[in-house]
């Protein structure tokens, strides 16, 4: 393993610490009773007594000035200044240890524990005056140093390739990244609170499935050695959740990791998080109201407002949202009325719009291509696209007023689909016919067509009550709630291409100013 100059220096420091009897990786518990953020928030210049604290964190910067030094300590809540006096840390005959350990052997990135008292410096900064210093973990790689000049960062750790691949460094050195994931957690908390307040139950369903059902997508395939059968990573949890509705639960939901063997871009990761909820005795009209109220609540809980800035757009999650049928949307943006068109007519319509097609595409795929190319990206404000053609919706109940359509909606926000919902098909005979049509599409070459799930059909034959279901892409929702424009910013460890070996590992990023 080729080491940089700084890595060699740090390894030498590690050995020197051990030689003089300092354990660089102690095993005992270090008791922390205070954190940077709350120390600053609760400090009072008028307090009758000084506050003694025990803090721990990572050294982010330091200024050595003879017998005294200042360091900036970063913990899980933020940063705080630490004042270190040689005579406090290394009194009497141990004064040389200050020069050996603190000046020479401790580095930016090391974890330390400090006990001392809180005061305000002459410069007005709330600071911890250290009485003891304990090395808790030695860092062997130097952190990228983000320098500031006139309020502007330079030499920043901002290469997306490095940031996403080494998220652990990104979280340490780039302010604001951690806040994105804290907000992600708040989104989940708000949604769970909303569902639980209605009496719906969170459940878990299989990730490894014998049939990849519930969506039109290309699955990942694996093999179970003991059973000697192929298995698929879940593309959706819909069919299992509806089995639970058959079993008598009134409302169930799941936050599921789904996997689709498809492309990667700013809006897609092959491993993603979806929430699906199913509620008995409801339809898609009820679900639209339920969904818009849920999103309004999440926006308020996470950001304190329903007006959110995403890129150049300001998006309002104030309910109610606009509603328009898919047929009306296509006519509005293309001038073409697709009502009653067969496959040949749709293929000609695509040609007239400059949309490429192939022989594997049936009516549903052709309509989906027209909408995706000409309509979807125009819906910036939350808009329910409703009443999809039956060929596009094999799990959806036929529309009560038009058997050529289905009771389905998708919610478009900022030019992308956020939610997908149905009045669920609970007629087992109709469902079997729809699955068989999917099989014919698969035989034509459509590798995203659905499989026939005979066990799910058997469950429907036992009877499923009228039900509405909704799925929402959690990663895209977090993008909206945090103002991010790429999915990689809201996933801790997004999928990356294999790392290429470099002659000099991070030679431009891993330098340190002593």
N, C-alpha and C positions, 0 to 999 in steps of 0.2 A: 504494500500500500504506500503510494507516494504521499508524503506529508508536506504541507506548506511550512514556511519558516515559522509562522505563528504557532502552528500545531506542534512543531518540534519544541519551541520555547515552553509551551504549556505542559507538554509531557515531562520536560525537565523540571518544571516547577512542581508537578505532581510528585515526582520522585524525591525532590528536596523536602517537600512537606512531610512525606513519610519518614525521611531520614531523621528529621528533627522531632519526630513523635507526634505530628498532627495527622489525624485520620481524615483524608479528604472525602470519605463517604461514610460518615458515622451511622450506626444503626439505630441508636436510641431515639425516642420521640422528642421532638422539639416543641414545646408548648407555646402556642401563639395565642395572645389574648386581645390583639388590636390589629386593625387594618388601615391602610393609607387613607382611603376615602373617609371613613368615619372619624379618624383622628383629626383630619382637617375640618370636617363638618362640626365636630363637637368641641373644638378648642376655644377657650375663652381667656382673654388677657386678664380678666378680672377674677379668675378662679383663685380661691384662697390657698390651695395647695397644688403643687405640680402633679401631673399625672404620670405614673410609672407604667410603662408598656413593654410588651415583648412582641416584636414583629419579625417577619422572615420574608425573604424574597430574593430576587435576582439583582445583582449589581448592573446598572445600566450606564452609569458614567461616574467619574471620580475626578477630584481636584486635590492634589497633594501639595500641602503648603508647610513644609518643615515639620513641626511637632503636631500639627493639626491637619485634618483633611475633611473634605465633604464627599459623600457619595450619594447617588440617586438610586434608591431601592424601589423595585417594581414588584408588587404582590398581585393577588388576584383581583384587587379592586382599583388599582391605580399606582401612582408613584408618590414617594415622599423623600425628602432630603434627610440624610443622616450626618450628624457632626461627630467626628472621631478625634479624640485627643490622645496623643501618645501616653501621657501620664495616667489617663484613666484605663486604657486598654492594657498597657504593659508597664505597670508601676515599678518603682525601685530598680532592682538589678536586671529586670527583664526588658529594659527599654530597647535593647538591640533587637528584640523580637519584632518590634513595630516596623523597623526598617527592613527586616528580613521577610516577614510574612506579608504585611500590608503593602509595602512599597514594591516588593519584588515578586511575591508568589501568588497574590490574589489578582484576578483578572476580571474585566467586564464579562458578564455572563455567569460568573460564579454565584451559587446560592449561599446566603449567609443568614444567620439569626442575630438579632440585636436586642438587648435589653437596655433600657434607659428611661429618660423622662422627656416629656414634650415641652418645647419652648418656642418662642418666636425670635428669629435673628434680627440684628440691626437693620438688615435689608427687608424685613417684614415677612420672611418665609417661615411657615410652620415647619419645625424640624424636630427630630428625635436626637437627643444628646446621648450617645452610646456609652454605657458603662461596661458592657461585655460584648464581645464579638465571637461568634462560633461559625466556623466553616461547615456548611451542610452538604455541599456537592460541588466538586471542581468541574468546570467546563473545559473541555479539550479542543473545542472548535470556537474560533472567534465569531461573534455575531457581526453581521453587516452593520456598519455604523451609518445611520441616517443623519446627515449633517444639515444644519439650518443656517441660513444667512438672510437677514432682513425678512424673516417670516416665511421663507421659501425653502422647501426641502430639496437637497441635491445629494448625489451618491445614494439615492434611495433604493431600497429593495423592492423594485416595482416591476420586474420582469414576470409576466403572468406564468410562464413556464416554470420558473423557480418558485414563485409564490404558491401555486397550486400543488406542486410536487413536494414542497417542503413547508407545508402549512404551519408546522411547529415553529418555524422561524418567522413566518409571516405574522403569526399571532403575537409574537414577542415584540417585533420591531415596528410594525405598522399600526399606528393608532386608528381606531375605528373598526378594524376587522373583527375583533372580539365582540363588539357591540352588535354586529350583524347576527352573530350566532346566539347572542343573548335574546335578541328580538325574535329569532326563529323559535326559541323555546317558549317565548311569550305567546306566539301564534298558536302553538300546540295547546298551551294551557288555556287560552281563551276559547278555542274550539271545543276542547274536552268539557270545559265548564258549561258551555252552551248546550251540548248534547246531554250531559249528565243531569242538568237542571230539568230536562224534558223526560227523564226517566229511561233514556236509552243506554244500552250496556256495551262497553268496549270488550271485544273478543279477539281471539287469535285463530287464524286458519293456516293450512299448510303452505309452505314455500315450495317444497318439492311436490310436484303433481304429476300424475300419470297422464293427464290431458291438460294442455295449456289453454284453459277456457276463460271466457269473460271479456275478451277483447279481440280485435283484429290486429295481430302483431306477430313478428317473427321471434320465436322463443330461443332461449339457450337450452341446449340438451346436455344431460349428463347420464351417468350409468350407475345403477345400484348393484353392487357386486353380490350381496347376499341373496337378493331376489332375482338377479340376472335379468333386469328389465331396464329399458330406458326411462328416465324421468326428465321432467322439464322444470326449469326455474319459473316461478309464478310470473305471469304477465298481468294478471288481475285476480282479485279475490272475490269477484262478484258471485260466481256460481256457488261457492261455499257459504257465503253470507246468506244467500237466498235459501239454501238448505236449512239454515237456522230459523228463518222466517217460517218455513214449512213446519219446523219442529216446535213452533209455538212462541218464540220470542216476538214481542211487539216491535221493538226497534233495536238494531245492532249496528255497531260501527267498528272499523279497524283502521289503524295507521299501518300500512303494509309497505314493505320493501318489494318493489316489482322490478322485473328484469326483461328488457327487450333488446334483441340482438340486431340493433339498427344503428343508424349513423349518430355521430356526435357533433353538436354545434352549440351555439350560444343558448339554445333553449332545450337541448336534449342531452341526457346522460344515460348510458345503458342501464345503470342502476339508479332508481329514483324512488321517491316516497309518494304514495298516494293514500288519501283517506277515502273510504267508501262507507256510506251509511244507507240502511234500508229500513223503512218504516211501514208497518202494516196499515191498511185501510186509508191510504193516502194516494194522491195522483200527482202528475207533474205540475199542475197549477199550484197545488199546495207547496210542492218542493221549490218552486221559484220564489215564493214569498219567504219560505224557510231559509233559503240560500242567501237572499239579499239581506235579510236581517242578521244572519250569521256574519257575513262579511262586513257589514256596517259595525257590528259589535267588535270584531277583531281589529278593525282599523282604529277604533276609539281606544281599545284596551292597549294596543301596542304603541300607537303614536299620539293618542289624545286628540285626533282629528280624523275626519273622513276625507280630507283633501290631501292627496299624496303626490309628491313629485317623483316621476320616474323618467330619467333622461330629460328630454325636452318637453315632456307632457305632464300636465297636472290632471290627475285622475280623481274623480269623486266617487266614493263608495257610499254616498248617502242614498238610502232606499227611498222610492222604488227605482228599478232599472228599466231601461227601454226594452220592448219586446217586438220582434219582427220574425215572420216565418222565413224559412230558408228559400222558398220559392220567390217570395217578395224581395228578399235580399239579393238574389241572383238577378232578378228583373231590374232592380234598382241600380245595380252596378254594371250590368251588361246590356240591358234592353231586351234580353231574351227571356221568354216565358217557357219554362221547361215543363209545364203542366201537360201530362199525357204523352210526353216524348218517349219513344222506345229507344233501344240501344243504338240503332243506326242514326237516328235523329240527334241523339246526344253526342255521338262521335263527330257528326258534321258540325254541331254547335261548337265543340271543342276546337275543331279545325279552323272555324271562322274566327275564333278568339285567339288563335295561335298557341293553343295548349296541346302539347304532344300526348299521344295515347298509344297503347299497345293492345294486342289481341286478348290479353288476359283480363282486361278491365271489363267488368259488367256495368250495369246501370248505376249502381251505388258508387262505384269507384269513379266513374265519369262525372257524376254530379259532385262528388267530393273534390275532384280536381278543379272543376269550374269554381266552386265556392272558395277553395283554398287559394287559387291563383288570383281571383278577381275581387273577392269580397272580404275575406277574413282579416287581412291586414289593415282594413279601413276602420275597424271598430276599436277606437281608443277608449272611449267611456264604456263602462260595463253595459253589455247588451245581450239579452237572451235571444238566441237564434232558435226558433221553434219549428215543430211539425216537419220532421225530416222524412224524405221518401222512404218507403218500406224497405227498399233494396239496401239502404245504408244502415239499417238498424235491426239486426236479426234477433235481438233479445228484448225488443220493445213492443208494447201493446199497440195494435192498430188504432188509428185516430177514431174517436167516437163518431165523427161527422164525415170522414173521408177515408175509406179503406185502403187507398193508395199511399196514405201518409201514416206516420206513427206519432205517438204522444211522447216526444223527446225534445229536450233542449240542450244546447251547449251555451255556456256563458263565455263571451269574448271580452277580453280586457287587454288594452294596449296592443291590439293587433294579433293576439294569440288566444287559443282556447284555454280556459281556466277550469271549467266544470263541465261535466257531461251527466245528464240525468234522464230518467225515463219514468213513465207509468209502466211498470214491469209486466212483461208478458207472462201470464200465468195459465194460459191455455196449452196443455201439453201436446195436443195434436198439432196446433198451429206451430208450436216451438219446434217440433220434430221436422215439419216441412221446411221451416227456415234453416235449420241445421243442414238438411239435405241440399238446399240451394247453396249453402256455403261449401258443401262438399263438391258440388259441380264447379264452383268457381276455383276451388283448389285444383281440380283436374284440368282446368284450363290454364293453370300456371300461376294462380294468385297465391303466393306463399304466405300471405297474411290472413287468408280465409280461416274461419273458425273450425275447430274439430267438432265432431258429434260427441257429446257427453251423455252417454246412455244412463249413467247413474243419476245425473241431474234431471233427465227426463222422467226417470222413475220417481224421483222426489216430487216433481210437479204432478204426477199422476195421483199421488196421495192427497194433493190439494194444497195450493198456496193462496192465501187471501189476497185481495187487491193490495198492491204494494207499490210504493215509489222509492226509487234508489237514486243516489247521487254520488259521483266520484269527483274528487278535486285533486289536482296536482299540487302537492305541498311545496315543492321546490319553487314552482312558478309563483305560488301565493306569497312565499317568503321574499322572492325577488320584488314583487310589487310593494310589500309592506316595508321593505328596507331600501327601496329606490334603486335596486341593482338591475343592470341590463344583460347580465350573463349568468347562466345557471351555475357556473363554476364558482362564482363569488359566494353562493349560499350553501354549498356542499363542502363539508370539512375536507374530504379527500376525493375530489372528482377523478373519474377515470382518465388516465394519461397514457400516451404511447410509451413503450419501453424507453428507459432513460439511456441516453447516449453517453459513452465514456468520453471525458475530456482530458486532454493532456495535463491541464492545470485546473484542478477542481475549484470553481468559483473564484478564480484569481482576481477578478475585478470586484467581487462582492465581499470576500472574506479578508478584509484588511482592517486594521485597528489603529486608532490614534492613541498613543500612550500619553 
